[in-house]
Amino acid sequence: LNQARRVTASPYNARYDLLVSDMYAPGFDAPPGTIYPCDNGNCANWVAFIDRVVADVQASGVTIAYDIWNEPDGTSFWPRGVNTPQYFQMWDTAVREIRRLVPSAVIVGPSYSGYNHTLLDQFLGQTKADGTLPTVLNWHFGTDPVTDSQDASSLVSAHGINPMPQSVNE
């Protein structure tokens, strides 16, 4: 939160994307037996965690964007499998809970490790159907940012989704 305060204040006035997953799970160095959100269909631990994070952010008074899960397409960060039923259960639960607590919250995702047309197409279709689209469409790296952005815009349009901001970070 101290870092968020610093970058969102003058002279930077930047948006701060809080990587929720980085606060939840250890990532590539997770010990065996780590419980991930919605393991065995149980999202109670994830909801409790989201509630705590949102409460802490709200109490701080800083405005952030919630980036739900970092690089879910890599087994290092989301070993349960990208765009799987458990992934979407985790995503949907987080988005619904954050929006319940802060209806105006900015949600960032899916934050794939690189631009991936097929995965993004699946993500947009599923999250549109579930009512859990992000506010900002995000991915990391890519071959050509302009071409990737144009392709992402085409996918958004093909799914009948209103244009949305895009972010390419890392």
Backbone as a chain_set.jsonl record, in Angstrom:
{"seq": "LNQARRVTASPYNARYDLLVSDMYAPGFDAPPGTIYPCDNGNCANWVAFIDRVVADVQASGVTIAYDIWNEPDGTSFWPRGVNTPQYFQMWDTAVREIRRLVPSAVIVGPSYSGYNHTLLDQFLGQTKADGTLPTVLNWHFGTDPVTDSQDASSLVSAHGINPMPQSVNE", "coords": {"N": [[0.824, -1.194, 0.0], [2.031, 1.177, 0.641], [3.703, 1.545, -1.549], [1.746, 1.799, -3.546], [0.52, 4.193, -2.715], [2.616, 5.95, -3.214], [3.052, 5.844, -6.063], [0.574, 6.543, -7.098], [0.213, 9.122, -6.359], [0.958, 12.644, -6.872], [4.108, 13.41, -8.324], [3.46, 11.481, -10.176], [0.882, 10.217, -10.526], [-0.132, 7.734, -11.363], [-1.781, 4.642, -12.343], [-2.152, 2.024, -10.072], [-1.62, -1.351, -10.167], [-2.643, -3.879, -8.273], [-1.344, -6.956, -7.664], [-3.164, -9.433, -6.878], [-2.88, -12.202, -6.647], [-0.167, -12.473, -6.074], [-0.032, -11.795, -3.461], [-1.394, -13.821, -2.315], [-0.501, -16.478, -3.029], [2.547, -18.418, -3.116], [3.621, -18.846, -5.635], [6.013, -19.941, -8.024], [7.586, -21.235, -6.17], [5.977, -22.685, -4.502], [5.138, -24.753, -1.791], [4.645, -28.354, -1.634], [1.273, -29.388, -1.4], [0.111, -26.909, -1.194], [-2.743, -24.917, -0.905], [-4.865, -23.839, -3.308], [-6.993, -21.197, -4.627], [-10.353, -22.182, -4.61], [-9.881, -24.924, -4.692], [-10.972, -28.232, -4.964], [-13.543, -27.306, -5.367], [-14.122, -25.566, -3.327], [-14.361, -22.352, -2.401], [-14.156, -20.797, -0.182], [-11.844, -20.052, 1.294], [-10.647, -18.329, -0.514], [-12.562, -16.309, -0.868], [-12.573, -15.231, 1.737], [-9.946, -14.291, 1.811], [-9.957, -12.375, -0.299], [-11.854, -10.606, 0.765], [-10.418, -9.608, 2.956], [-8.183, -8.381, 1.728], [-9.444, -6.38, 0.169], [-10.71, -4.922, 2.214], [-8.443, -3.974, 3.597], [-7.255, -2.384, 1.604], [-9.307, -0.51, 1.167], [-9.389, 0.693, 3.712], [-6.955, 1.968, 3.69], [-7.271, 4.095, 2.012], [-6.205, 4.479, -0.478], [-6.426, 4.369, -4.034], [-6.651, 1.645, -6.122], [-6.085, -0.743, -8.808], [-7.386, -3.973, -9.276], [-5.599, -6.7, -10.053], [-6.229, -9.827, -10.807], [-4.997, -12.54, -11.11], [-1.693, -13.423, -11.634], [-0.154, -14.309, -14.605], [-1.665, -16.814, -15.329], [-1.433, -18.73, -17.256], [0.915, -20.006, -17.016], [2.452, -22.74, -15.47], [3.869, -22.233, -13.224], [2.68, -20.222, -11.696], [-0.089, -20.683, -11.653], [-0.888, -23.63, -11.192], [-3.126, -25.169, -11.6], [-4.2, -25.102, -14.082], [-4.786, -23.2, -16.952], [-7.662, -21.342, -17.972], [-9.45, -23.293, -17.172], [-12.203, -25.073, -15.573], [-11.773, -24.646, -12.763], [-10.067, -22.44, -12.789], [-11.771, -20.446, -13.878], [-13.742, -20.472, -11.915], [-12.282, -19.49, -9.744], [-11.568, -16.949, -10.804], [-14.14, -15.786, -11.357], [-15.252, -15.765, -8.785], [-13.518, -14.016, -7.408], [-13.858, -11.602, -8.894], [-16.618, -11.101, -8.604], [-16.813, -10.859, -5.811], [-15.082, -8.691, -5.234], [-16.381, -6.673, -6.702], [-18.801, -6.671, -5.36], [-18.066, -5.614, -2.934], [-16.777, -3.231, -3.658], [-18.239, -1.579, -5.883], [-17.338, 0.097, -7.983], [-14.825, -0.761, -8.58], [-11.771, -1.256, -10.37], [-10.978, -3.868, -12.423], [-8.4, -5.932, -13.504], [-7.167, -7.976, -16.093], [-6.742, -10.861, -18.3], [-4.067, -11.191, -17.657], [-2.163, -12.862, -18.921], [0.976, -14.541, -19.64], [2.007, -13.785, -22.04], [0.886, -12.47, -25.209], [-1.912, -14.23, -26.347], [-3.929, -15.391, -28.666], [-5.86, -17.504, -28.813], [-6.278, -18.308, -26.095], [-7.144, -15.847, -25.046], [-9.464, -15.418, -26.516], [-11.067, -17.547, -25.558], [-11.179, -16.797, -22.841], [-12.521, -14.285, -22.957], [-15.0, -15.089, -24.024], [-15.955, -16.817, -21.982], [-15.914, -15.198, -19.615], [-17.601, -13.163, -20.373], [-20.015, -14.559, -20.625], [-20.29, -15.317, -17.964], [-20.572, -12.904, -16.718], [-18.395, -11.54, -15.697], [-16.405, -9.929, -16.824], [-13.239, -8.27, -17.166], [-12.312, -4.885, -16.278], [-10.175, -3.724, -17.481], [-8.347, -5.003, -20.089], [-5.657, -7.188, -20.07], [-2.319, -8.296, -20.711], [0.96, -9.796, -20.758], [3.991, -8.896, -22.279], [4.615, -9.874, -25.714], [4.608, -10.38, -29.281], [4.293, -8.285, -31.155], [3.216, -5.335, -30.064], [1.289, -3.565, -31.215], [-0.011, -5.056, -33.229], [-0.959, -7.155, -31.603], [-2.699, -5.736, -29.903], [-4.585, -4.791, -31.754], [-5.628, -7.25, -32.599], [-6.704, -8.168, -30.18], [-8.679, -6.227, -29.787], [-10.316, -6.872, -31.939], [-11.204, -9.407, -31.121], [-12.657, -8.708, -28.816], [-14.703, -7.188, -29.998], [-15.823, -9.186, -31.678], [-17.025, -10.791, -29.788], [-19.09, -9.249, -29.063], [-18.678, -7.319, -27.141], [-18.335, -4.221, -25.507], [-15.828, -1.829, -26.447], [-12.8, -1.898, -24.564], [-10.338, -0.605, -22.256], [-6.878, -1.413, -22.766], [-3.977, -3.045, -21.473], [-0.569, -3.587, -21.513], [1.822, -5.032, -19.742], [4.784, -5.532, -17.744]], "CA": [[0.0, 0.0, 0.0], [2.937, 2.329, 0.598], [4.116, 1.704, -2.946], [0.58, 2.308, -4.261], [0.382, 5.611, -2.365], [3.695, 6.708, -3.868], [2.916, 5.958, -7.52], [-0.705, 7.156, -7.478], [0.264, 10.531, -5.965], [1.73, 13.555, -7.692], [3.921, 13.859, -9.689], [3.246, 10.353, -11.088], [-0.551, 10.057, -10.796], [-0.26, 6.495, -12.137], [-2.662, 3.589, -11.836], [-1.396, 0.952, -9.422], [-2.268, -2.651, -10.305], [-2.307, -4.777, -7.172], [-1.375, -8.364, -8.059], [-3.801, -10.14, -5.764], [-2.292, -13.544, -6.537], [1.158, -12.411, -5.469], [-0.229, -11.705, -2.016], [-2.046, -15.045, -1.87], [0.234, -17.73, -3.245], [3.981, -18.235, -3.287], [4.039, -18.964, -7.024], [6.85, -21.051, -8.487], [8.221, -21.945, -5.065], [4.919, -23.177, -3.61], [5.416, -26.074, -1.233], [3.617, -29.359, -1.913], [0.11, -29.277, -0.54], [-0.436, -25.558, -1.187], [-4.165, -24.848, -1.243], [-5.149, -22.744, -4.227], [-8.395, -20.807, -4.6], [-11.405, -23.041, -5.14], [-9.512, -26.34, -4.726], [-12.088, -29.127, -4.647], [-14.795, -26.56, -5.439], [-14.316, -24.761, -2.127], [-13.782, -21.015, -2.587], [-14.284, -20.044, 1.071], [-10.562, -19.434, 1.636], [-10.416, -17.266, -1.493], [-13.476, -15.214, -0.522], [-12.065, -14.614, 2.965], [-8.737, -13.56, 1.448], [-10.377, -11.205, -1.078], [-12.489, -9.668, 1.707], [-9.366, -8.982, 3.768], [-7.408, -7.489, 0.857], [-10.27, -5.218, -0.165], [-10.867, -4.126, 3.44], [-7.175, -3.287, 3.856], [-7.1, -1.336, 0.589], [-10.299, 0.531, 1.46], [-8.977, 1.388, 4.936], [-5.773, 2.778, 3.393], [-7.68, 5.279, 1.27], [-5.552, 4.544, -1.79], [-7.199, 3.771, -5.124], [-5.827, 0.708, -6.896], [-6.777, -1.665, -9.701], [-7.181, -5.344, -8.812], [-5.143, -7.653, -11.065], [-6.628, -11.021, -10.066], [-4.009, -13.632, -11.039], [-0.545, -13.218, -12.497], [0.282, -15.349, -15.54], [-2.314, -18.1, -15.071], [-1.101, -19.673, -18.318], [2.163, -20.669, -16.667], [2.238, -23.647, -14.34], [4.567, -21.715, -12.054], [1.816, -19.37, -10.886], [-1.421, -21.283, -11.547], [-0.691, -25.016, -11.629], [-4.413, -25.864, -11.782], [-4.531, -25.093, -15.509], [-5.395, -21.968, -17.441], [-8.98, -21.414, -18.61], [-10.12, -24.514, -16.722], [-13.323, -24.734, -14.68], [-11.306, -24.085, -11.5], [-9.573, -21.09, -13.054], [-12.899, -19.526, -14.006], [-14.386, -20.378, -10.612], [-11.437, -18.564, -8.99], [-11.709, -15.616, -11.405], [-15.503, -15.289, -11.143], [-15.427, -15.517, -7.355], [-12.789, -12.795, -7.074], [-14.485, -10.43, -9.52], [-17.923, -10.85, -7.966], [-16.608, -10.42, -4.43], [-14.534, -7.336, -5.272], [-17.432, -5.757, -7.153], [-19.81, -6.581, -4.296], [-17.519, -4.736, -1.905], [-16.432, -1.94, -4.268], [-18.84, -1.671, -7.217], [-16.596, 0.854, -8.993], [-13.452, -1.272, -8.649], [-11.161, -1.579, -11.661], [-10.483, -5.246, -12.453], [-7.428, -6.096, -14.583], [-6.877, -9.374, -16.398], [-6.358, -12.029, -17.533], [-2.643, -11.126, -17.3], [-1.385, -13.981, -19.459], [2.409, -14.26, -19.711], [2.236, -13.199, -23.352], [-0.365, -12.398, -25.957], [-2.325, -15.537, -26.852], [-5.23, -15.209, -29.296], [-6.786, -18.586, -28.457], [-6.628, -18.2, -24.676], [-7.912, -14.621, -24.836], [-10.788, -15.673, -27.089], [-11.785, -18.38, -24.579], [-11.389, -15.987, -21.648], [-13.568, -13.299, -23.217], [-16.28, -15.788, -24.15], [-16.396, -17.336, -20.686], [-16.182, -14.138, -18.645], [-18.808, -12.455, -20.816], [-21.145, -15.414, -20.24], [-20.384, -15.335, -16.505], [-20.766, -11.552, -16.197], [-17.21, -11.183, -14.911], [-15.369, -9.325, -17.668], [-12.415, -7.271, -16.494], [-12.452, -3.494, -16.709], [-9.0, -3.499, -18.329], [-7.817, -6.235, -20.672], [-4.217, -7.12, -19.838], [-1.419, -9.434, -20.927], [2.362, -9.409, -20.646], [4.837, -9.101, -23.452], [3.981, -10.158, -26.988], [5.486, -10.253, -30.435], [4.136, -6.933, -31.689], [2.136, -4.753, -29.265], [0.24, -2.964, -32.046], [-0.777, -6.162, -33.821], [-1.653, -7.835, -30.512], [-3.796, -4.869, -29.472], [-5.61, -4.828, -32.801], [-6.267, -8.562, -32.54], [-7.523, -8.187, -28.963], [-9.858, -5.399, -30.067], [-11.169, -7.665, -32.83], [-11.845, -10.438, -30.296], [-13.657, -8.021, -27.991], [-15.815, -6.875, -30.901], [-16.446, -10.438, -32.128], [-17.835, -11.31, -28.679], [-20.157, -8.296, -28.769], [-18.298, -6.602, -25.926], [-17.936, -2.842, -25.761], [-14.381, -1.64, -26.363], [-12.277, -1.695, -23.21], [-8.91, -0.271, -22.229], [-5.92, -2.519, -22.764], [-2.711, -2.768, -20.798], [0.475, -4.568, -21.708], [2.825, -4.661, -18.751], [5.971, -6.356, -17.518]], "C": [[0.869, 1.26, 0.0], [3.399, 2.605, -0.823], [2.962, 2.275, -3.774], [0.373, 3.797, -3.972], [1.399, 6.464, -3.133], [3.427, 6.9, -5.36], [1.594, 6.573, -7.965], [-0.752, 8.644, -7.147], [1.061, 11.346, -6.984], [3.225, 13.355, -7.378], [3.551, 12.734, -10.663], [1.787, 10.19, -11.501], [-0.84, 8.82, -11.649], [-1.333, 5.584, -11.547], [-1.771, 2.516, -11.229], [-2.2, -0.335, -9.535], [-1.77, -3.562, -9.189], [-2.443, -6.218, -7.648], [-1.875, -9.184, -6.873], [-3.157, -11.506, -5.561], [-0.93, -13.528, -5.862], [1.079, -12.303, -3.948], [-0.782, -13.015, -1.452], [-1.133, -16.27, -1.896], [1.709, -17.461, -3.477], [4.47, -18.405, -4.717], [4.92, -20.157, -7.283], [7.496, -21.832, -7.349], [7.202, -22.469, -4.045], [5.268, -24.566, -3.08], [4.327, -27.072, -1.619], [2.464, -29.19, -0.924], [-0.458, -27.872, -0.444], [-1.896, -25.598, -1.626], [-4.383, -23.607, -2.103], [-6.63, -22.399, -4.159], [-9.288, -21.839, -5.295], [-10.961, -24.484, -5.345], [-10.701, -27.161, -4.256], [-13.426, -28.395, -4.598], [-15.06, -25.657, -4.248], [-13.597, -23.425, -2.291], [-13.799, -20.189, -1.306], [-12.971, -19.349, 1.453], [-10.266, -18.238, 0.731], [-11.299, -16.06, -1.187], [-12.975, -14.488, 0.722], [-10.816, -13.778, 2.666], [-9.08, -12.279, 0.689], [-10.989, -10.161, -0.15], [-11.443, -8.916, 2.519], [-8.561, -7.992, 2.936], [-8.205, -6.223, 0.559], [-10.457, -4.326, 1.064], [-9.602, -3.338, 3.742], [-6.952, -2.142, 2.865], [-8.06, -0.189, 0.881], [-9.884, 1.348, 2.684], [-7.788, 2.312, 4.683], [-6.129, 4.08, 2.684], [-7.05, 5.422, -0.097], [-6.44, 3.849, -2.823], [-6.264, 2.904, -5.959], [-6.711, -0.014, -7.906], [-6.415, -3.074, -9.235], [-6.839, -6.245, -9.998], [-5.234, -9.025, -10.396], [-5.53, -12.081, -9.972], [-2.922, -13.429, -12.077], [-0.222, -14.477, -13.309], [-0.342, -16.725, -15.263], [-2.029, -19.149, -16.143], [0.23, -20.364, -18.074], [1.958, -21.535, -15.442], [2.934, -23.152, -13.08], [3.644, -20.928, -11.134], [0.412, -19.947, -10.691], [-1.339, -22.723, -12.05], [-1.986, -25.783, -11.872], [-4.886, -25.843, -13.234], [-5.291, -23.849, -15.915], [-6.729, -22.268, -18.13], [-9.695, -22.74, -18.331], [-11.329, -24.122, -15.872], [-12.86, -24.128, -13.352], [-10.759, -22.672, -11.692], [-10.741, -20.109, -13.12], [-13.686, -19.413, -12.706], [-13.607, -19.398, -9.726], [-11.638, -17.137, -9.486], [-13.079, -15.033, -11.076], [-15.743, -14.931, -9.681], [-14.743, -14.212, -6.953], [-13.488, -11.557, -7.631], [-15.81, -10.11, -8.826], [-17.76, -10.312, -6.551], [-16.05, -8.996, -4.391], [-15.616, -6.346, -5.677], [-18.572, -5.644, -6.142], [-19.353, -5.571, -3.252], [-17.224, -3.326, -2.409], [-16.965, -1.952, -5.7], [-18.069, -0.951, -8.323], [-15.165, 0.351, -9.185], [-13.02, -1.537, -10.095], [-10.552, -2.968, -11.526], [-9.607, -5.394, -13.692], [-7.211, -7.591, -14.834], [-7.073, -9.673, -17.872], [-4.872, -12.11, -17.174], [-1.86, -12.369, -17.708], [0.077, -13.567, -19.617], [2.818, -13.645, -21.046], [0.914, -13.149, -24.09], [-0.671, -13.77, -26.544], [-3.759, -15.417, -27.354], [-6.241, -16.247, -28.799], [-7.222, -18.494, -27.002], [-7.487, -16.965, -24.411], [-9.328, -14.764, -25.389], [-11.638, -16.493, -26.117], [-12.136, -17.571, -23.334], [-12.535, -15.001, -21.852], [-14.941, -13.955, -23.33], [-16.827, -16.234, -22.805], [-16.758, -16.217, -19.712], [-17.363, -13.268, -19.076], [-20.034, -13.252, -20.381], [-21.374, -15.392, -18.726], [-20.654, -13.961, -15.901], [-19.599, -11.06, -15.366], [-16.061, -10.644, -15.779], [-14.519, -8.362, -16.849], [-12.764, -5.873, -16.996], [-11.366, -3.163, -17.719], [-8.484, -4.847, -18.794], [-6.298, -6.161, -20.635], [-3.537, -8.426, -20.223], [0.0, -8.901, -20.821], [3.076, -9.714, -21.958], [4.011, -9.34, -24.719], [4.983, -9.96, -28.1], [5.484, -8.83, -30.966], [2.964, -6.288, -30.955], [0.994, -4.164, -30.09], [-0.644, -4.05, -32.645], [-1.572, -6.905, -32.758], [-2.865, -7.026, -30.053], [-4.932, -4.86, -30.487], [-6.364, -6.154, -32.781], [-7.181, -8.665, -31.315], [-8.795, -7.367, -29.159], [-10.837, -6.135, -30.975], [-11.9, -8.762, -32.056], [-12.942, -9.837, -29.423], [-14.9, -7.738, -28.831], [-16.561, -8.13, -31.338], [-17.333, -11.052, -31.045], [-18.974, -10.356, -28.315], [-19.929, -7.526, -27.483], [-17.916, -5.175, -26.318], [-16.425, -2.717, -25.657], [-13.951, -1.379, -24.917], [-10.814, -1.311, -23.277], [-8.069, -1.536, -22.211], [-4.643, -2.079, -22.058], [-1.767, -3.921, -21.096], [1.582, -4.178, -20.733], [3.851, -5.767, -18.591], [6.875, -6.197, -18.7]], "O": [[0.49, 2.283, -0.57], [3.478, 3.758, -1.249], [3.181, 3.145, -4.616], [0.084, 4.572, -4.884], [1.082, 7.545, -3.628], [3.561, 8.013, -5.867], [1.492, 7.072, -9.086], [-1.652, 9.352, -7.598], [1.747, 10.793, -7.844], [3.556, 13.142, -6.212], [3.348, 12.993, -11.849], [1.487, 10.041, -12.686], [-1.686, 8.856, -12.542], [-1.736, 5.743, -10.394], [-0.751, 2.146, -11.811], [-3.331, -0.407, -9.056], [-0.606, -3.961, -9.174], [-3.54, -6.653, -7.999], [-1.108, -9.57, -5.99], [-2.916, -11.919, -4.427], [-0.578, -14.471, -5.154], [2.014, -12.676, -3.24], [-0.655, -13.285, -0.258], [-1.016, -16.997, -0.91], [2.081, -16.4, -3.978], [5.638, -18.13, -4.993], [4.629, -21.263, -6.826], [7.911, -22.975, -7.543], [7.529, -22.671, -2.876], [5.65, -25.45, -3.847], [3.198, -26.67, -1.903], [2.679, -28.885, 0.249], [-1.41, -27.645, 0.305], [-2.233, -26.248, -2.616], [-4.122, -22.481, -1.68], [-7.437, -23.204, -3.692], [-9.008, -22.295, -6.404], [-11.603, -25.211, -6.102], [-11.354, -26.821, -3.269], [-14.337, -28.805, -3.879], [-16.123, -25.041, -4.168], [-12.367, -23.375, -2.317], [-13.487, -18.998, -1.34], [-12.98, -18.196, 1.884], [-9.693, -17.245, 1.18], [-10.837, -14.921, -1.24], [-12.956, -13.257, 0.754], [-10.654, -12.684, 3.206], [-8.55, -11.213, 1.002], [-10.686, -8.973, -0.259], [-11.575, -7.712, 2.741], [-8.286, -6.882, 3.391], [-7.684, -5.115, 0.687], [-10.371, -3.103, 0.957], [-9.673, -2.163, 4.104], [-6.512, -1.059, 3.251], [-7.665, 0.977, 0.846], [-10.018, 2.572, 2.683], [-7.624, 3.32, 5.371], [-5.377, 5.053, 2.747], [-7.33, 6.387, -0.808], [-7.117, 2.867, -2.517], [-5.228, 3.364, -6.439], [-7.937, 0.095, -7.861], [-5.276, -3.333, -8.847], [-7.691, -6.517, -10.844], [-4.424, -9.353, -9.529], [-5.164, -12.485, -8.868], [-3.208, -13.281, -13.266], [-0.042, -15.562, -12.755], [0.376, -17.688, -14.994], [-2.346, -20.324, -15.961], [0.629, -21.226, -18.857], [1.344, -21.094, -14.47], [2.618, -23.607, -11.981], [3.811, -20.966, -9.915], [-0.208, -19.712, -9.654], [-1.681, -23.003, -13.199], [-1.946, -26.934, -12.307], [-5.871, -26.499, -13.573], [-6.301, -23.49, -15.31], [-6.897, -23.301, -18.777], [-10.451, -23.236, -19.166], [-11.463, -22.959, -15.49], [-13.486, -23.19, -12.859], [-10.969, -21.805, -10.843], [-10.701, -19.054, -12.487], [-14.245, -18.354, -12.422], [-14.206, -18.573, -9.037], [-11.852, -16.223, -8.69], [-13.172, -13.912, -10.574], [-16.364, -13.912, -9.379], [-15.327, -13.397, -6.239], [-13.685, -10.577, -6.913], [-16.075, -8.953, -8.501], [-18.489, -9.409, -6.14], [-16.507, -8.18, -3.59], [-15.752, -5.291, -5.059], [-19.239, -4.611, -6.083], [-20.147, -4.776, -2.749], [-17.398, -2.348, -1.682], [-16.235, -2.295, -6.63], [-18.143, -1.353, -9.484], [-14.379, 0.985, -9.888], [-13.813, -1.983, -10.924], [-9.728, -3.221, -10.647], [-10.014, -5.03, -14.795], [-7.086, -8.372, -13.891], [-7.531, -8.808, -18.619], [-4.468, -13.021, -16.452], [-1.017, -12.867, -16.963], [0.38, -12.378, -19.717], [3.888, -13.044, -21.146], [-0.074, -13.729, -23.638], [0.19, -14.399, -27.158], [-4.696, -15.35, -26.558], [-7.354, -15.895, -28.411], [-8.413, -18.591, -26.707], [-8.446, -17.026, -23.641], [-10.283, -14.276, -24.784], [-12.801, -16.166, -25.882], [-13.258, -17.65, -22.832], [-13.422, -14.898, -21.006], [-15.926, -13.442, -22.799], [-18.01, -16.056, -22.516], [-17.797, -16.281, -19.054], [-18.051, -12.697, -18.229], [-20.981, -12.689, -19.833], [-22.514, -15.442, -18.264], [-20.935, -13.855, -14.708], [-19.775, -10.264, -14.444], [-14.889, -10.883, -15.488], [-15.026, -7.709, -15.937], [-13.431, -5.716, -18.019], [-11.592, -2.427, -18.68], [-8.216, -5.731, -17.98], [-5.71, -5.189, -21.109], [-4.103, -9.51, -20.081], [0.212, -7.689, -20.798], [2.769, -10.692, -22.639], [2.821, -9.026, -24.754], [6.075, -9.434, -27.885], [6.54, -8.24, -31.198], [1.817, -6.662, -31.2], [-0.164, -4.263, -29.685], [-1.871, -3.974, -32.578], [-2.732, -7.25, -32.981], [-3.94, -7.586, -29.84], [-6.105, -4.916, -30.116], [-7.586, -6.183, -32.926], [-8.293, -9.185, -31.404], [-9.872, -7.783, -28.733], [-12.051, -6.03, -30.798], [-13.078, -9.018, -32.304], [-14.03, -10.401, -29.309], [-16.02, -8.022, -28.406], [-17.792, -8.143, -31.368], [-18.29, -11.759, -31.359], [-19.731, -10.613, -27.38], [-20.881, -7.127, -26.813], [-17.257, -4.954, -27.334], [-15.8, -3.421, -24.864], [-14.659, -0.72, -24.154], [-10.122, -1.648, -24.238], [-8.487, -2.58, -21.712], [-4.286, -0.901, -22.051], [-2.128, -5.089, -20.946], [2.204, -3.125, -20.877], [3.772, -6.81, -19.241], [7.948, -6.799, -18.742]]}, "num_chains": 1, "name": "protein.A"}
